[in-house]
């Protein structure tokens, strides 16, 4: 551990803990839930509170993940802020709890139901990091539930808790993220084995895990096509869904054909970017067209 760390180095380490692209995506999901539920962009104050809540709760989960993964990161990622000595375990946990409190504070302003859902999201993330990461499918389900709930939080924050569209969107996202979690376990099987993980990949084999993930991605494609057929969508939204589905199919094929973890991770990155870009363009079509 370093004997002397400057404030600037600590701030840089704290920023690395946030991994901003993931909290940004979580905040955006809440805003998308708001827009889908209302059919238009809500007041900027609601957008700010919703985005902040999603961003901060996601950041808290990522930060506390580093706290609980310290021993593993000493071996697999010694450059991370905690094992490298840039930050102490106390500082990391304090930062994780501070971001959680700020996120829950934003949720409290949004209302009692939004606060309750936010507490559930935070508890799922904390419990996963602390106890359930090695449980395989149970842990995957916890993460996917948290991710899908961000859209519900968006609808709840604008008084549209039972709007059918946000429940469909939450279900689609749940399946998409569950598929990513299962495929990710297949890529990390070698490292997870030393932790005693009960992932699908380790219990039933890598090929089986990838087939399960592919089937879940297939569910996403089928459900979104049903939305195209049954929903009253704009042409731009229909085209966005169709193009996104083609990209998903392309990268799922690459995932199934991958021979190494590196190839699999490249395909998974393509899937993540395709899904994220599709959601973003869908949102733009709703707000500006």
N, C-alpha and C positions, 0 to 999 in steps of 0.2 A: 504494500500500500504506500502511496506517496506520503512523504513527510509534510509537505506544504502544498496546498492547492489554493489558487487564487479565486476570488469571487467570480471573475470572468470565466474561469474554467468550470466552476460549479454551475454557472448559468448555462454554459454550453452543454454541460452534461444533462441538466434538467430538460433542455430543449430536445435532446436526443431521446430522453425517456418518453416524451409526448408522441413521437413518431407521427407528426402532424397530419399526414395524408389520411390516416385511419380515423382520427377524431373529426377531421373535416368531412369525411364521408358520412359519419354518424350524424353530424349536425345537419348535413344536407338532406339525409333521409327524413329527419323530423320535419324540415321545411317542405319537402315533397308531400309528406302526409298531410300537412296543413293545406297545401294548394289543391291536392286531389280531393280532400274532404269539402273544401269550399267552392272549388271550381274556379278560383281566382287567387291572386296573391293577397294574404291577409295584411292587417296593419303592421307597419315595420316594427313596432314594439313587440308584437307576438312573434314575428319572424326572428328578431334578435334573441328573445328569451328562449324560443324553441331551439334555435341553432345552438345557443350557448349551453343549454341543458344537455343536448345530445353530444356536443363536443366535449364538455367537461366530464360527463359520466364515462364516455369512451376513454378519455385520457386517463381517468382514475384507474380503470381496469388495466390499461396497458402499463401504467406506472407500478401498480401493486404486483403485476405479473413479474416485473423485474425483481421485486423484493423477494418473492417466493422462489424465483428461479436462480437465486444467487449461486448456489453450489453447482448447478448445471452450467451456468454461464461462465463460471471459473474455468471450465474445460472447453465448452463449445464456443463461447463468445467473450473471451477475456478483455476485449476492447470496450465492452459496454460500460457505461458510467459507474455502475456499482462495483463489479469485480475489478475494474481498473483503479479504483480508489478515488475517482473524481467526487463521488458522493458516498455518504455513509448510509447504512441500512435505516437508521433513524430518519435521516433527511429524506430518503426515498419514500418511506411510509408516511411521513408528515406531508409530503407533497401530494401523495395519492389521496390522503384523507382530506386535504385542503381543497383539491379539485372536486372531490365528491361533494363536499359541503357546499361549494359554490354552485355546482350543478343542481343539487337538491334545492338550494335557495331559489334558483331560477324556476324550478318546477313548482315550488310552493306558491310563487307569484301567479303561475298559470292556473292554479286551482288544486283542490284536494285530490281529485281523481288523478290528475297529472302527477302530483306529488307521490301518490301511492304507487303508480306504475313505475315512476323513476326509482323509487326505493327498491322495488322488485328487480328492476334492471341492474341496479348497483349490487344488490345482494347476490344475484346470479353470477355476476362477474367476479365478485370477491370470493364466493364459495368455490367457483371453478378454479381460480388461481390457487386457493389455499388447500383444497381437498380433492377436487374431482377431475383434475387434468389428466390423470392416468387411468380414468375409468372407461375410456373408450367412448362408446356410443352415448352414454349418459352425459359425459362432458361435452360431446359434440352437440347434443340436444340443448344443453344449457346455453351454449354460445349462440346457437342459431335462434333460440327463443329471444335472447337479448337483442340480437340484430333485427329480427322481424318486428319486435315491439317498438322500435323507434318510429315506425310509420304510424302505429296505433297512438303513440304519444303525440304525434303531430295532429292527428284527428281530434284527440281528446282536448288538446290545447286550444282548439278553436270551437269547442262545443259540439263536435260531430263524432262522438265515440262510436256510434253504431252505423256509420256510413259504410255501405257494402264495399265500396271501392277500396277503402284503406285496409279492410280485412283481407280482400283478395290480394292486394299488394303485399301485405304482411306475410300471407301464406306463400306467395311466390318467392319472396326474399328468404323466408325460412328454409324452403327447399333448396334454393340456390346456395345459401351459406352452409347448410348441412352437407351438401355435396362437396363444397370446397373443404370443409373440415375433414371429411372422411378421406378425400383425395390427399389433403395435406398430411394426414397421418400416414398414408402409404408412402409419401416421399420421405418422411422422418422416421420410418420404422426402425432403422438401425440405431439411432440415438434413443428412441423411445423404449427400445427393448431393455436397455440398461436401467430404466426407471420403473420397470415392471408394468408398463402400460398394457391395457386390455383393448387396444384399438382393433377395429375390424381387420386391418391389414396384418396385425400380429397374430390374431386368433384364427383367421380364416385365409390369410394370404393376400399378397399385394394385388393380384389379378382380381380377386373377388371384391376387394375394397374399391378398386377402380370401376368395376362393373356396377356396383351399388351407386357410386357417385354419378356415373353416366346415366343411370335410370332416373336419378333425382333431377339431373339437368334436363332429361327428357320430359319429366313432369312439368318443369318450368316452361319449356317450349310449347307443350300441349295446352297448358292453362292460358298462356298468353295468346295463343292462336284462338282459343275459345273467346277470350276477351275481344279480339278483333272481330270475330263473327257476331257475337251477341251484344257487344258494347256499341255505344253511339260515339265513335271516335272521329277526330279530325284526320284528314288524309296524312298530315305530317306525323301524327301519332302512329297510325297504321304502318307507315313506311319505317318509322323508327323501330317498331316491334319486329317487323319482318327482317330488317337488316341485322338487328341484334340477335335474333334467333339463328340466322345464317352463321354469324360469327361464333355463337355458342356451339353450334353443331360442328363447325370447323375445328375449334379448339378441343372439343370433347374427343373427336377422332384422334387428334394429335396426342391427347392425354392417354387414351387407350393404347396407342401405338408406342408410347414412350418406353425406352429401355433403361433409362437411368433417372435418378432423382432430379438431376439438373434439367433434363428434357421435360420431365413431368412438371417441374416448377415453372418452366417457361410457358407451357400450355396453360397452367393454372393462372399465371399472370395475365395471359391473353383473355381468359374467361373473366377474371376480375375486372379488367379494363373494359371489356365489352359490356358487361352488366352495368358498370358505373357510368360509362358514356351513354348507354341507352337510357338510363334513368335521368341523366342530366338533360339530354336532348328532349326527352318526353316532357320534363318540367318546363323547358323553354317553350315548347310548342303550346303548352297550356297557358302560360303567362303572357306570351307576346304575340300569339296568332289569334 
